[in-house]
Each structure stands twice: as C-alpha cells, then as structure tokens.
Amino acid sequence: MRPTLLLLTLVSLVLFSGLALAGAPIPGVYTSTDIGGVIPPGHYSEGWYPGGSAITAGTTLNCGSWDGTSLGLVWRYICATQPLDAVLVSDNVVGGNGQKVWKCTYAGGTFWLSGTGPWANGDPDYPGVFDSYVEYETQIWVGGIVVGATTVVQAMAHFDNYPVACMSYNISSGQRVGTTDLGQVEPASYPPFLQATTCDPVAPLGAWWNMNGMTLVITADCSVPTKPTTWGAIKTLYR
C-alpha cells in the first residue's frame, strides 16, 4: 500500500473511532426526580407463564424510565430472569394477614443509558450488562391473599464499551401497581411482559410497578469490588 493511501486509511479509522466512542459516561451520583434528582423514575414489569409468579423461576424483568408521557427514553433495562425460586427471608403472616419478605435473585439482563442523559460525554448511548441484580420484595397479605407489594432493588453492572467503568443501581421504593393474579389488566404506560428465553413481549401473566427513589452511581474505575449489602443492612435504612 502506498504511504499516502496508508496515512489516509489510518486517519479515517481514527476519525471513525472518535465519532463512535467519544468518551465514557461522566462519573457521578444520579437520582430520580421524586427524591430531588434529575432523572425520571421508572415503570417496571415482571412477566411469567401459568404456574409462575413474581417469586418463581422464569420471572423476567422489563423496566424503563417514565417521564409522565414516554417510556424508556432516558434509561432502561430488560431481560434479567430469575433462575431459581425466591428465598423466603421473613414470614410475619398470621391467620392469613401480615407480611412476607422474599429475596429474588436475577441473572443476565442488559441496560441502556441515553447519550443525552446527565452522564452524557459524547457517545450516542451507553449500553451494558448486569453483573448482579437482587430484589427484596415485601408482600402484603390480607385474608390469605397478596393484595400489595413493595420492593428494594440492588444491582451492579458494567458498560459494554468501557469495561473498567461500572454502575450501581438502587431502588429504595418500588410499589406494585397491579397484577394479573387479581384479574387486573396492565396499562399501556407500563413495559410489556417478557418471555424468559427469547425476551419477546409475549408472556401472558405478570405484575407492573412504579420504581421510585432511584439512585444510579457511575464509577470510572471499578477494579476494587463492591462489598454486597445484606438484608440486615438494608433494614437499617428504613427504621
């Protein structure tokens, strides 16, 4: 190859790379607007098939930001699935009334941050994958029926294009809005129910939630692992 042509080729590759990946997301702590932050909270769904439930293997997540009119424009995550049934952490149900707390551990799943969010640093978007995702779901029982539920979420993830950078994702106040278990119909403003193996929006049953109190922390260097938080430590936050 002639030197001039080689130089032009190298310059073109550099320019193309610069356009494709301008910079890693800006590190920082980003909170949802309901707790005084700048990013929208979320709408969330859990999908399952007959015989399943929110606490059984195969339940699959689908979540996106909700600004009051549009779903998933700022952030979203999809397709994390429970490989095993949830673990019962505490049971205070007596005579069909009370609360049960379940630890739901999910595997897999991907996330996406818009390139126009407050973390923007020149890339069109910032996709990645989850390394861990755990929910502590509190069921509210009345007369032997689960009539409501709340959840606390802890997750860790890393970015596809910037593997040293990582993100922690926490929800301090998730509230179940409805469920097909009670004969309710999911509104169009919530994400569809996903099927576990293909992530297609075809699961016939599920529940939908409002995800509030969100804290998203982007760290530039995640070479030092983060110590996982226990259920006991989480409980101290809400005393």
C-alpha positions in Angstrom: 0.0 0.0 0.0 1.3 3.4 -0.9 2.3 5.7 2.1 -0.3 8.4 1.2 -3.1 5.8 1.0 -2.0 4.2 4.2 -2.0 7.5 6.0 -5.5 8.4 4.8 -6.7 5.0 5.9 -5.3 5.4 9.4 -6.8 8.9 9.7 -10.2 7.6 8.6 -10.1 4.9 11.2 -9.2 7.3 13.9 -11.9 9.7 12.9 -14.5 6.9 12.7 -13.5 5.6 16.2 -13.7 9.1 17.6 -17.2 9.5 16.3 -18.3 6.1 17.5 -16.9 6.4 21.0 -16.3 9.9 22.2 -16.0 9.2 25.9 -17.1 7.1 28.9 -20.2 8.2 30.8 -19.4 11.0 33.3 -19.0 9.5 36.8 -21.4 10.8 39.4 -24.4 10.1 41.6 -27.7 10.5 39.7 -31.0 10.3 41.5 -34.7 10.3 40.3 -36.8 13.4 40.3 -39.1 12.1 43.0 -36.3 12.5 45.5 -35.0 15.7 44.1 -32.8 14.4 41.4 -32.6 14.9 37.6 -33.5 11.6 36.0 -37.0 10.2 35.7 -38.1 7.3 37.9 -39.3 4.1 36.2 -42.2 1.9 35.2 -41.4 -1.8 35.6 -42.9 -5.2 34.8 -42.4 -8.8 35.8 -43.6 -11.4 33.3 -44.4 -15.1 33.8 -46.4 -18.0 32.5 -49.2 -20.1 34.1 -48.0 -21.8 37.2 -45.4 -19.0 37.8 -45.4 -15.9 39.9 -43.3 -12.9 40.9 -41.2 -15.2 43.2 -40.7 -18.3 41.0 -38.0 -19.2 38.5 -38.5 -17.9 35.0 -39.9 -14.5 36.0 -38.4 -11.8 33.7 -37.9 -8.1 34.1 -38.6 -5.2 31.8 -38.1 -1.6 33.0 -37.8 1.9 31.6 -37.7 5.5 32.7 -41.1 7.2 32.8 -41.3 11.0 32.5 -45.1 11.1 32.6 -45.6 10.7 28.8 -42.8 8.5 27.4 -41.3 5.2 28.4 -37.6 4.3 28.3 -36.2 7.5 26.7 -33.5 8.1 29.3 -32.7 4.7 30.7 -34.0 1.1 30.6 -33.1 -2.4 31.4 -34.5 -5.7 30.2 -34.4 -9.5 30.3 -32.9 -10.3 33.7 -34.5 -13.6 34.7 -34.9 -15.5 38.0 -33.1 -18.8 37.5 -34.4 -20.2 40.8 -37.3 -19.6 43.1 -37.0 -16.7 45.5 -35.8 -17.3 49.1 -38.1 -16.5 52.0 -36.3 -14.1 54.3 -39.0 -13.4 56.9 -42.6 -14.5 57.4 -44.9 -12.5 59.7 -48.2 -13.7 58.3 -50.6 -14.9 61.0 -54.1 -16.1 60.2 -53.7 -15.0 56.5 -52.7 -11.4 57.4 -49.2 -9.8 57.6 -46.1 -9.6 55.5 -43.6 -11.9 53.9 -40.2 -10.8 52.6 -38.6 -12.6 49.7 -35.1 -12.3 48.2 -35.3 -12.5 44.4 -32.0 -13.0 42.6 -31.9 -12.4 38.9 -29.3 -13.4 36.3 -28.4 -11.9 32.9 -30.1 -8.7 31.6 -28.9 -5.7 29.8 -29.2 -2.0 30.4 -29.1 1.2 28.3 -28.5 4.8 29.1 -29.3 7.6 26.7 -26.4 9.7 25.3 -28.5 12.7 26.2 -28.7 12.0 29.9 -26.8 13.9 32.6 -23.9 11.4 32.3 -23.5 12.3 28.6 -19.9 12.5 27.3 -20.3 12.4 23.5 -21.5 8.9 22.8 -24.9 8.3 21.3 -25.7 5.9 24.1 -24.2 3.7 26.8 -25.2 0.0 26.8 -24.1 -2.6 29.2 -24.8 -5.8 31.1 -25.8 -6.6 34.7 -23.3 -8.4 36.9 -25.8 -8.8 39.8 -29.4 -8.0 40.5 -31.2 -8.6 43.7 -34.7 -7.6 44.9 -36.1 -7.8 48.4 -39.9 -8.0 47.8 -42.3 -7.4 50.7 -45.7 -9.0 50.1 -48.7 -7.7 52.0 -51.2 -10.4 52.9 -54.8 -9.8 53.8 -57.3 -12.7 54.2 -54.8 -15.2 52.7 -54.3 -13.1 49.5 -51.3 -11.0 48.4 -53.0 -7.6 48.0 -49.9 -5.4 47.6 -46.2 -5.5 47.4 -43.2 -3.2 47.8 -39.6 -3.8 46.8 -36.0 -2.7 47.3 -33.5 -3.3 44.5 -29.7 -3.5 44.4 -27.8 -4.1 41.2 -24.3 -3.8 39.8 -23.5 -3.5 36.1 -20.7 -2.6 33.7 -20.6 -0.8 30.3 -20.0 -2.7 27.1 -17.7 -0.2 25.6 -16.0 0.9 28.8 -15.4 -2.3 30.8 -13.5 -0.6 33.6 -16.4 1.8 34.3 -19.3 0.4 36.2 -22.7 1.4 37.5 -24.6 0.6 40.7 -28.4 0.8 40.6 -30.6 1.1 43.7 -34.3 1.5 44.1 -35.5 2.4 47.6 -39.2 2.5 46.9 -40.8 0.2 44.4 -44.6 -0.2 44.6 -46.7 -2.8 42.9 -49.5 -1.1 41.0 -51.3 -4.1 39.6 -51.1 -7.8 38.8 -52.9 -10.3 36.6 -53.2 -12.5 39.7 -56.0 -10.2 40.8 -57.6 -10.1 37.4 -56.2 -6.7 36.6 -55.1 -5.5 33.1 -51.7 -3.8 32.6 -52.0 -0.2 31.3 -50.1 0.7 28.1 -47.8 3.1 30.0 -46.0 0.1 31.6 -43.5 -2.2 29.8 -44.9 -5.5 28.3 -44.4 -8.8 30.0 -41.3 -10.6 28.6 -40.8 -14.3 28.0 -37.6 -15.6 29.7 -35.7 -17.4 26.9 -36.3 -15.0 24.0 -37.1 -11.8 25.8 -40.1 -11.4 23.4 -43.1 -9.5 24.8 -45.4 -12.5 24.8 -45.6 -13.6 28.5 -49.4 -13.8 29.3 -49.1 -13.0 33.0 -47.3 -10.6 35.3 -47.3 -7.6 37.5 -46.4 -3.9 37.0 -44.7 -1.5 39.3 -43.7 2.1 39.9 -40.0 2.3 40.6 -39.2 5.4 42.7 -36.3 6.5 44.9 -33.7 5.6 42.3 -30.0 6.2 42.8 -27.7 5.4 39.9 -24.0 5.7 40.6 -21.4 5.7 37.8 -17.8 4.9 38.8 -14.9 5.4 36.4 -12.7 2.6 37.9 -14.3 -0.5 39.3 -11.2 -2.5 39.8 -12.0 -2.7 43.5 -15.1 -4.9 44.0 -18.0 -3.5 45.9 -19.0 -5.5 49.1 -22.5 -6.8 48.7 -25.1 -5.4 51.1 -27.0 -7.8 53.4 -30.8 -7.8 54.1 -29.9 -6.7 57.7 -28.1 -3.7 56.4 -31.0 -2.8 54.1 -33.5 -2.9 57.0 -31.5 -0.3 58.9 -32.1 2.2 56.1 -35.9 2.1 56.7 -36.1 2.1 60.5 
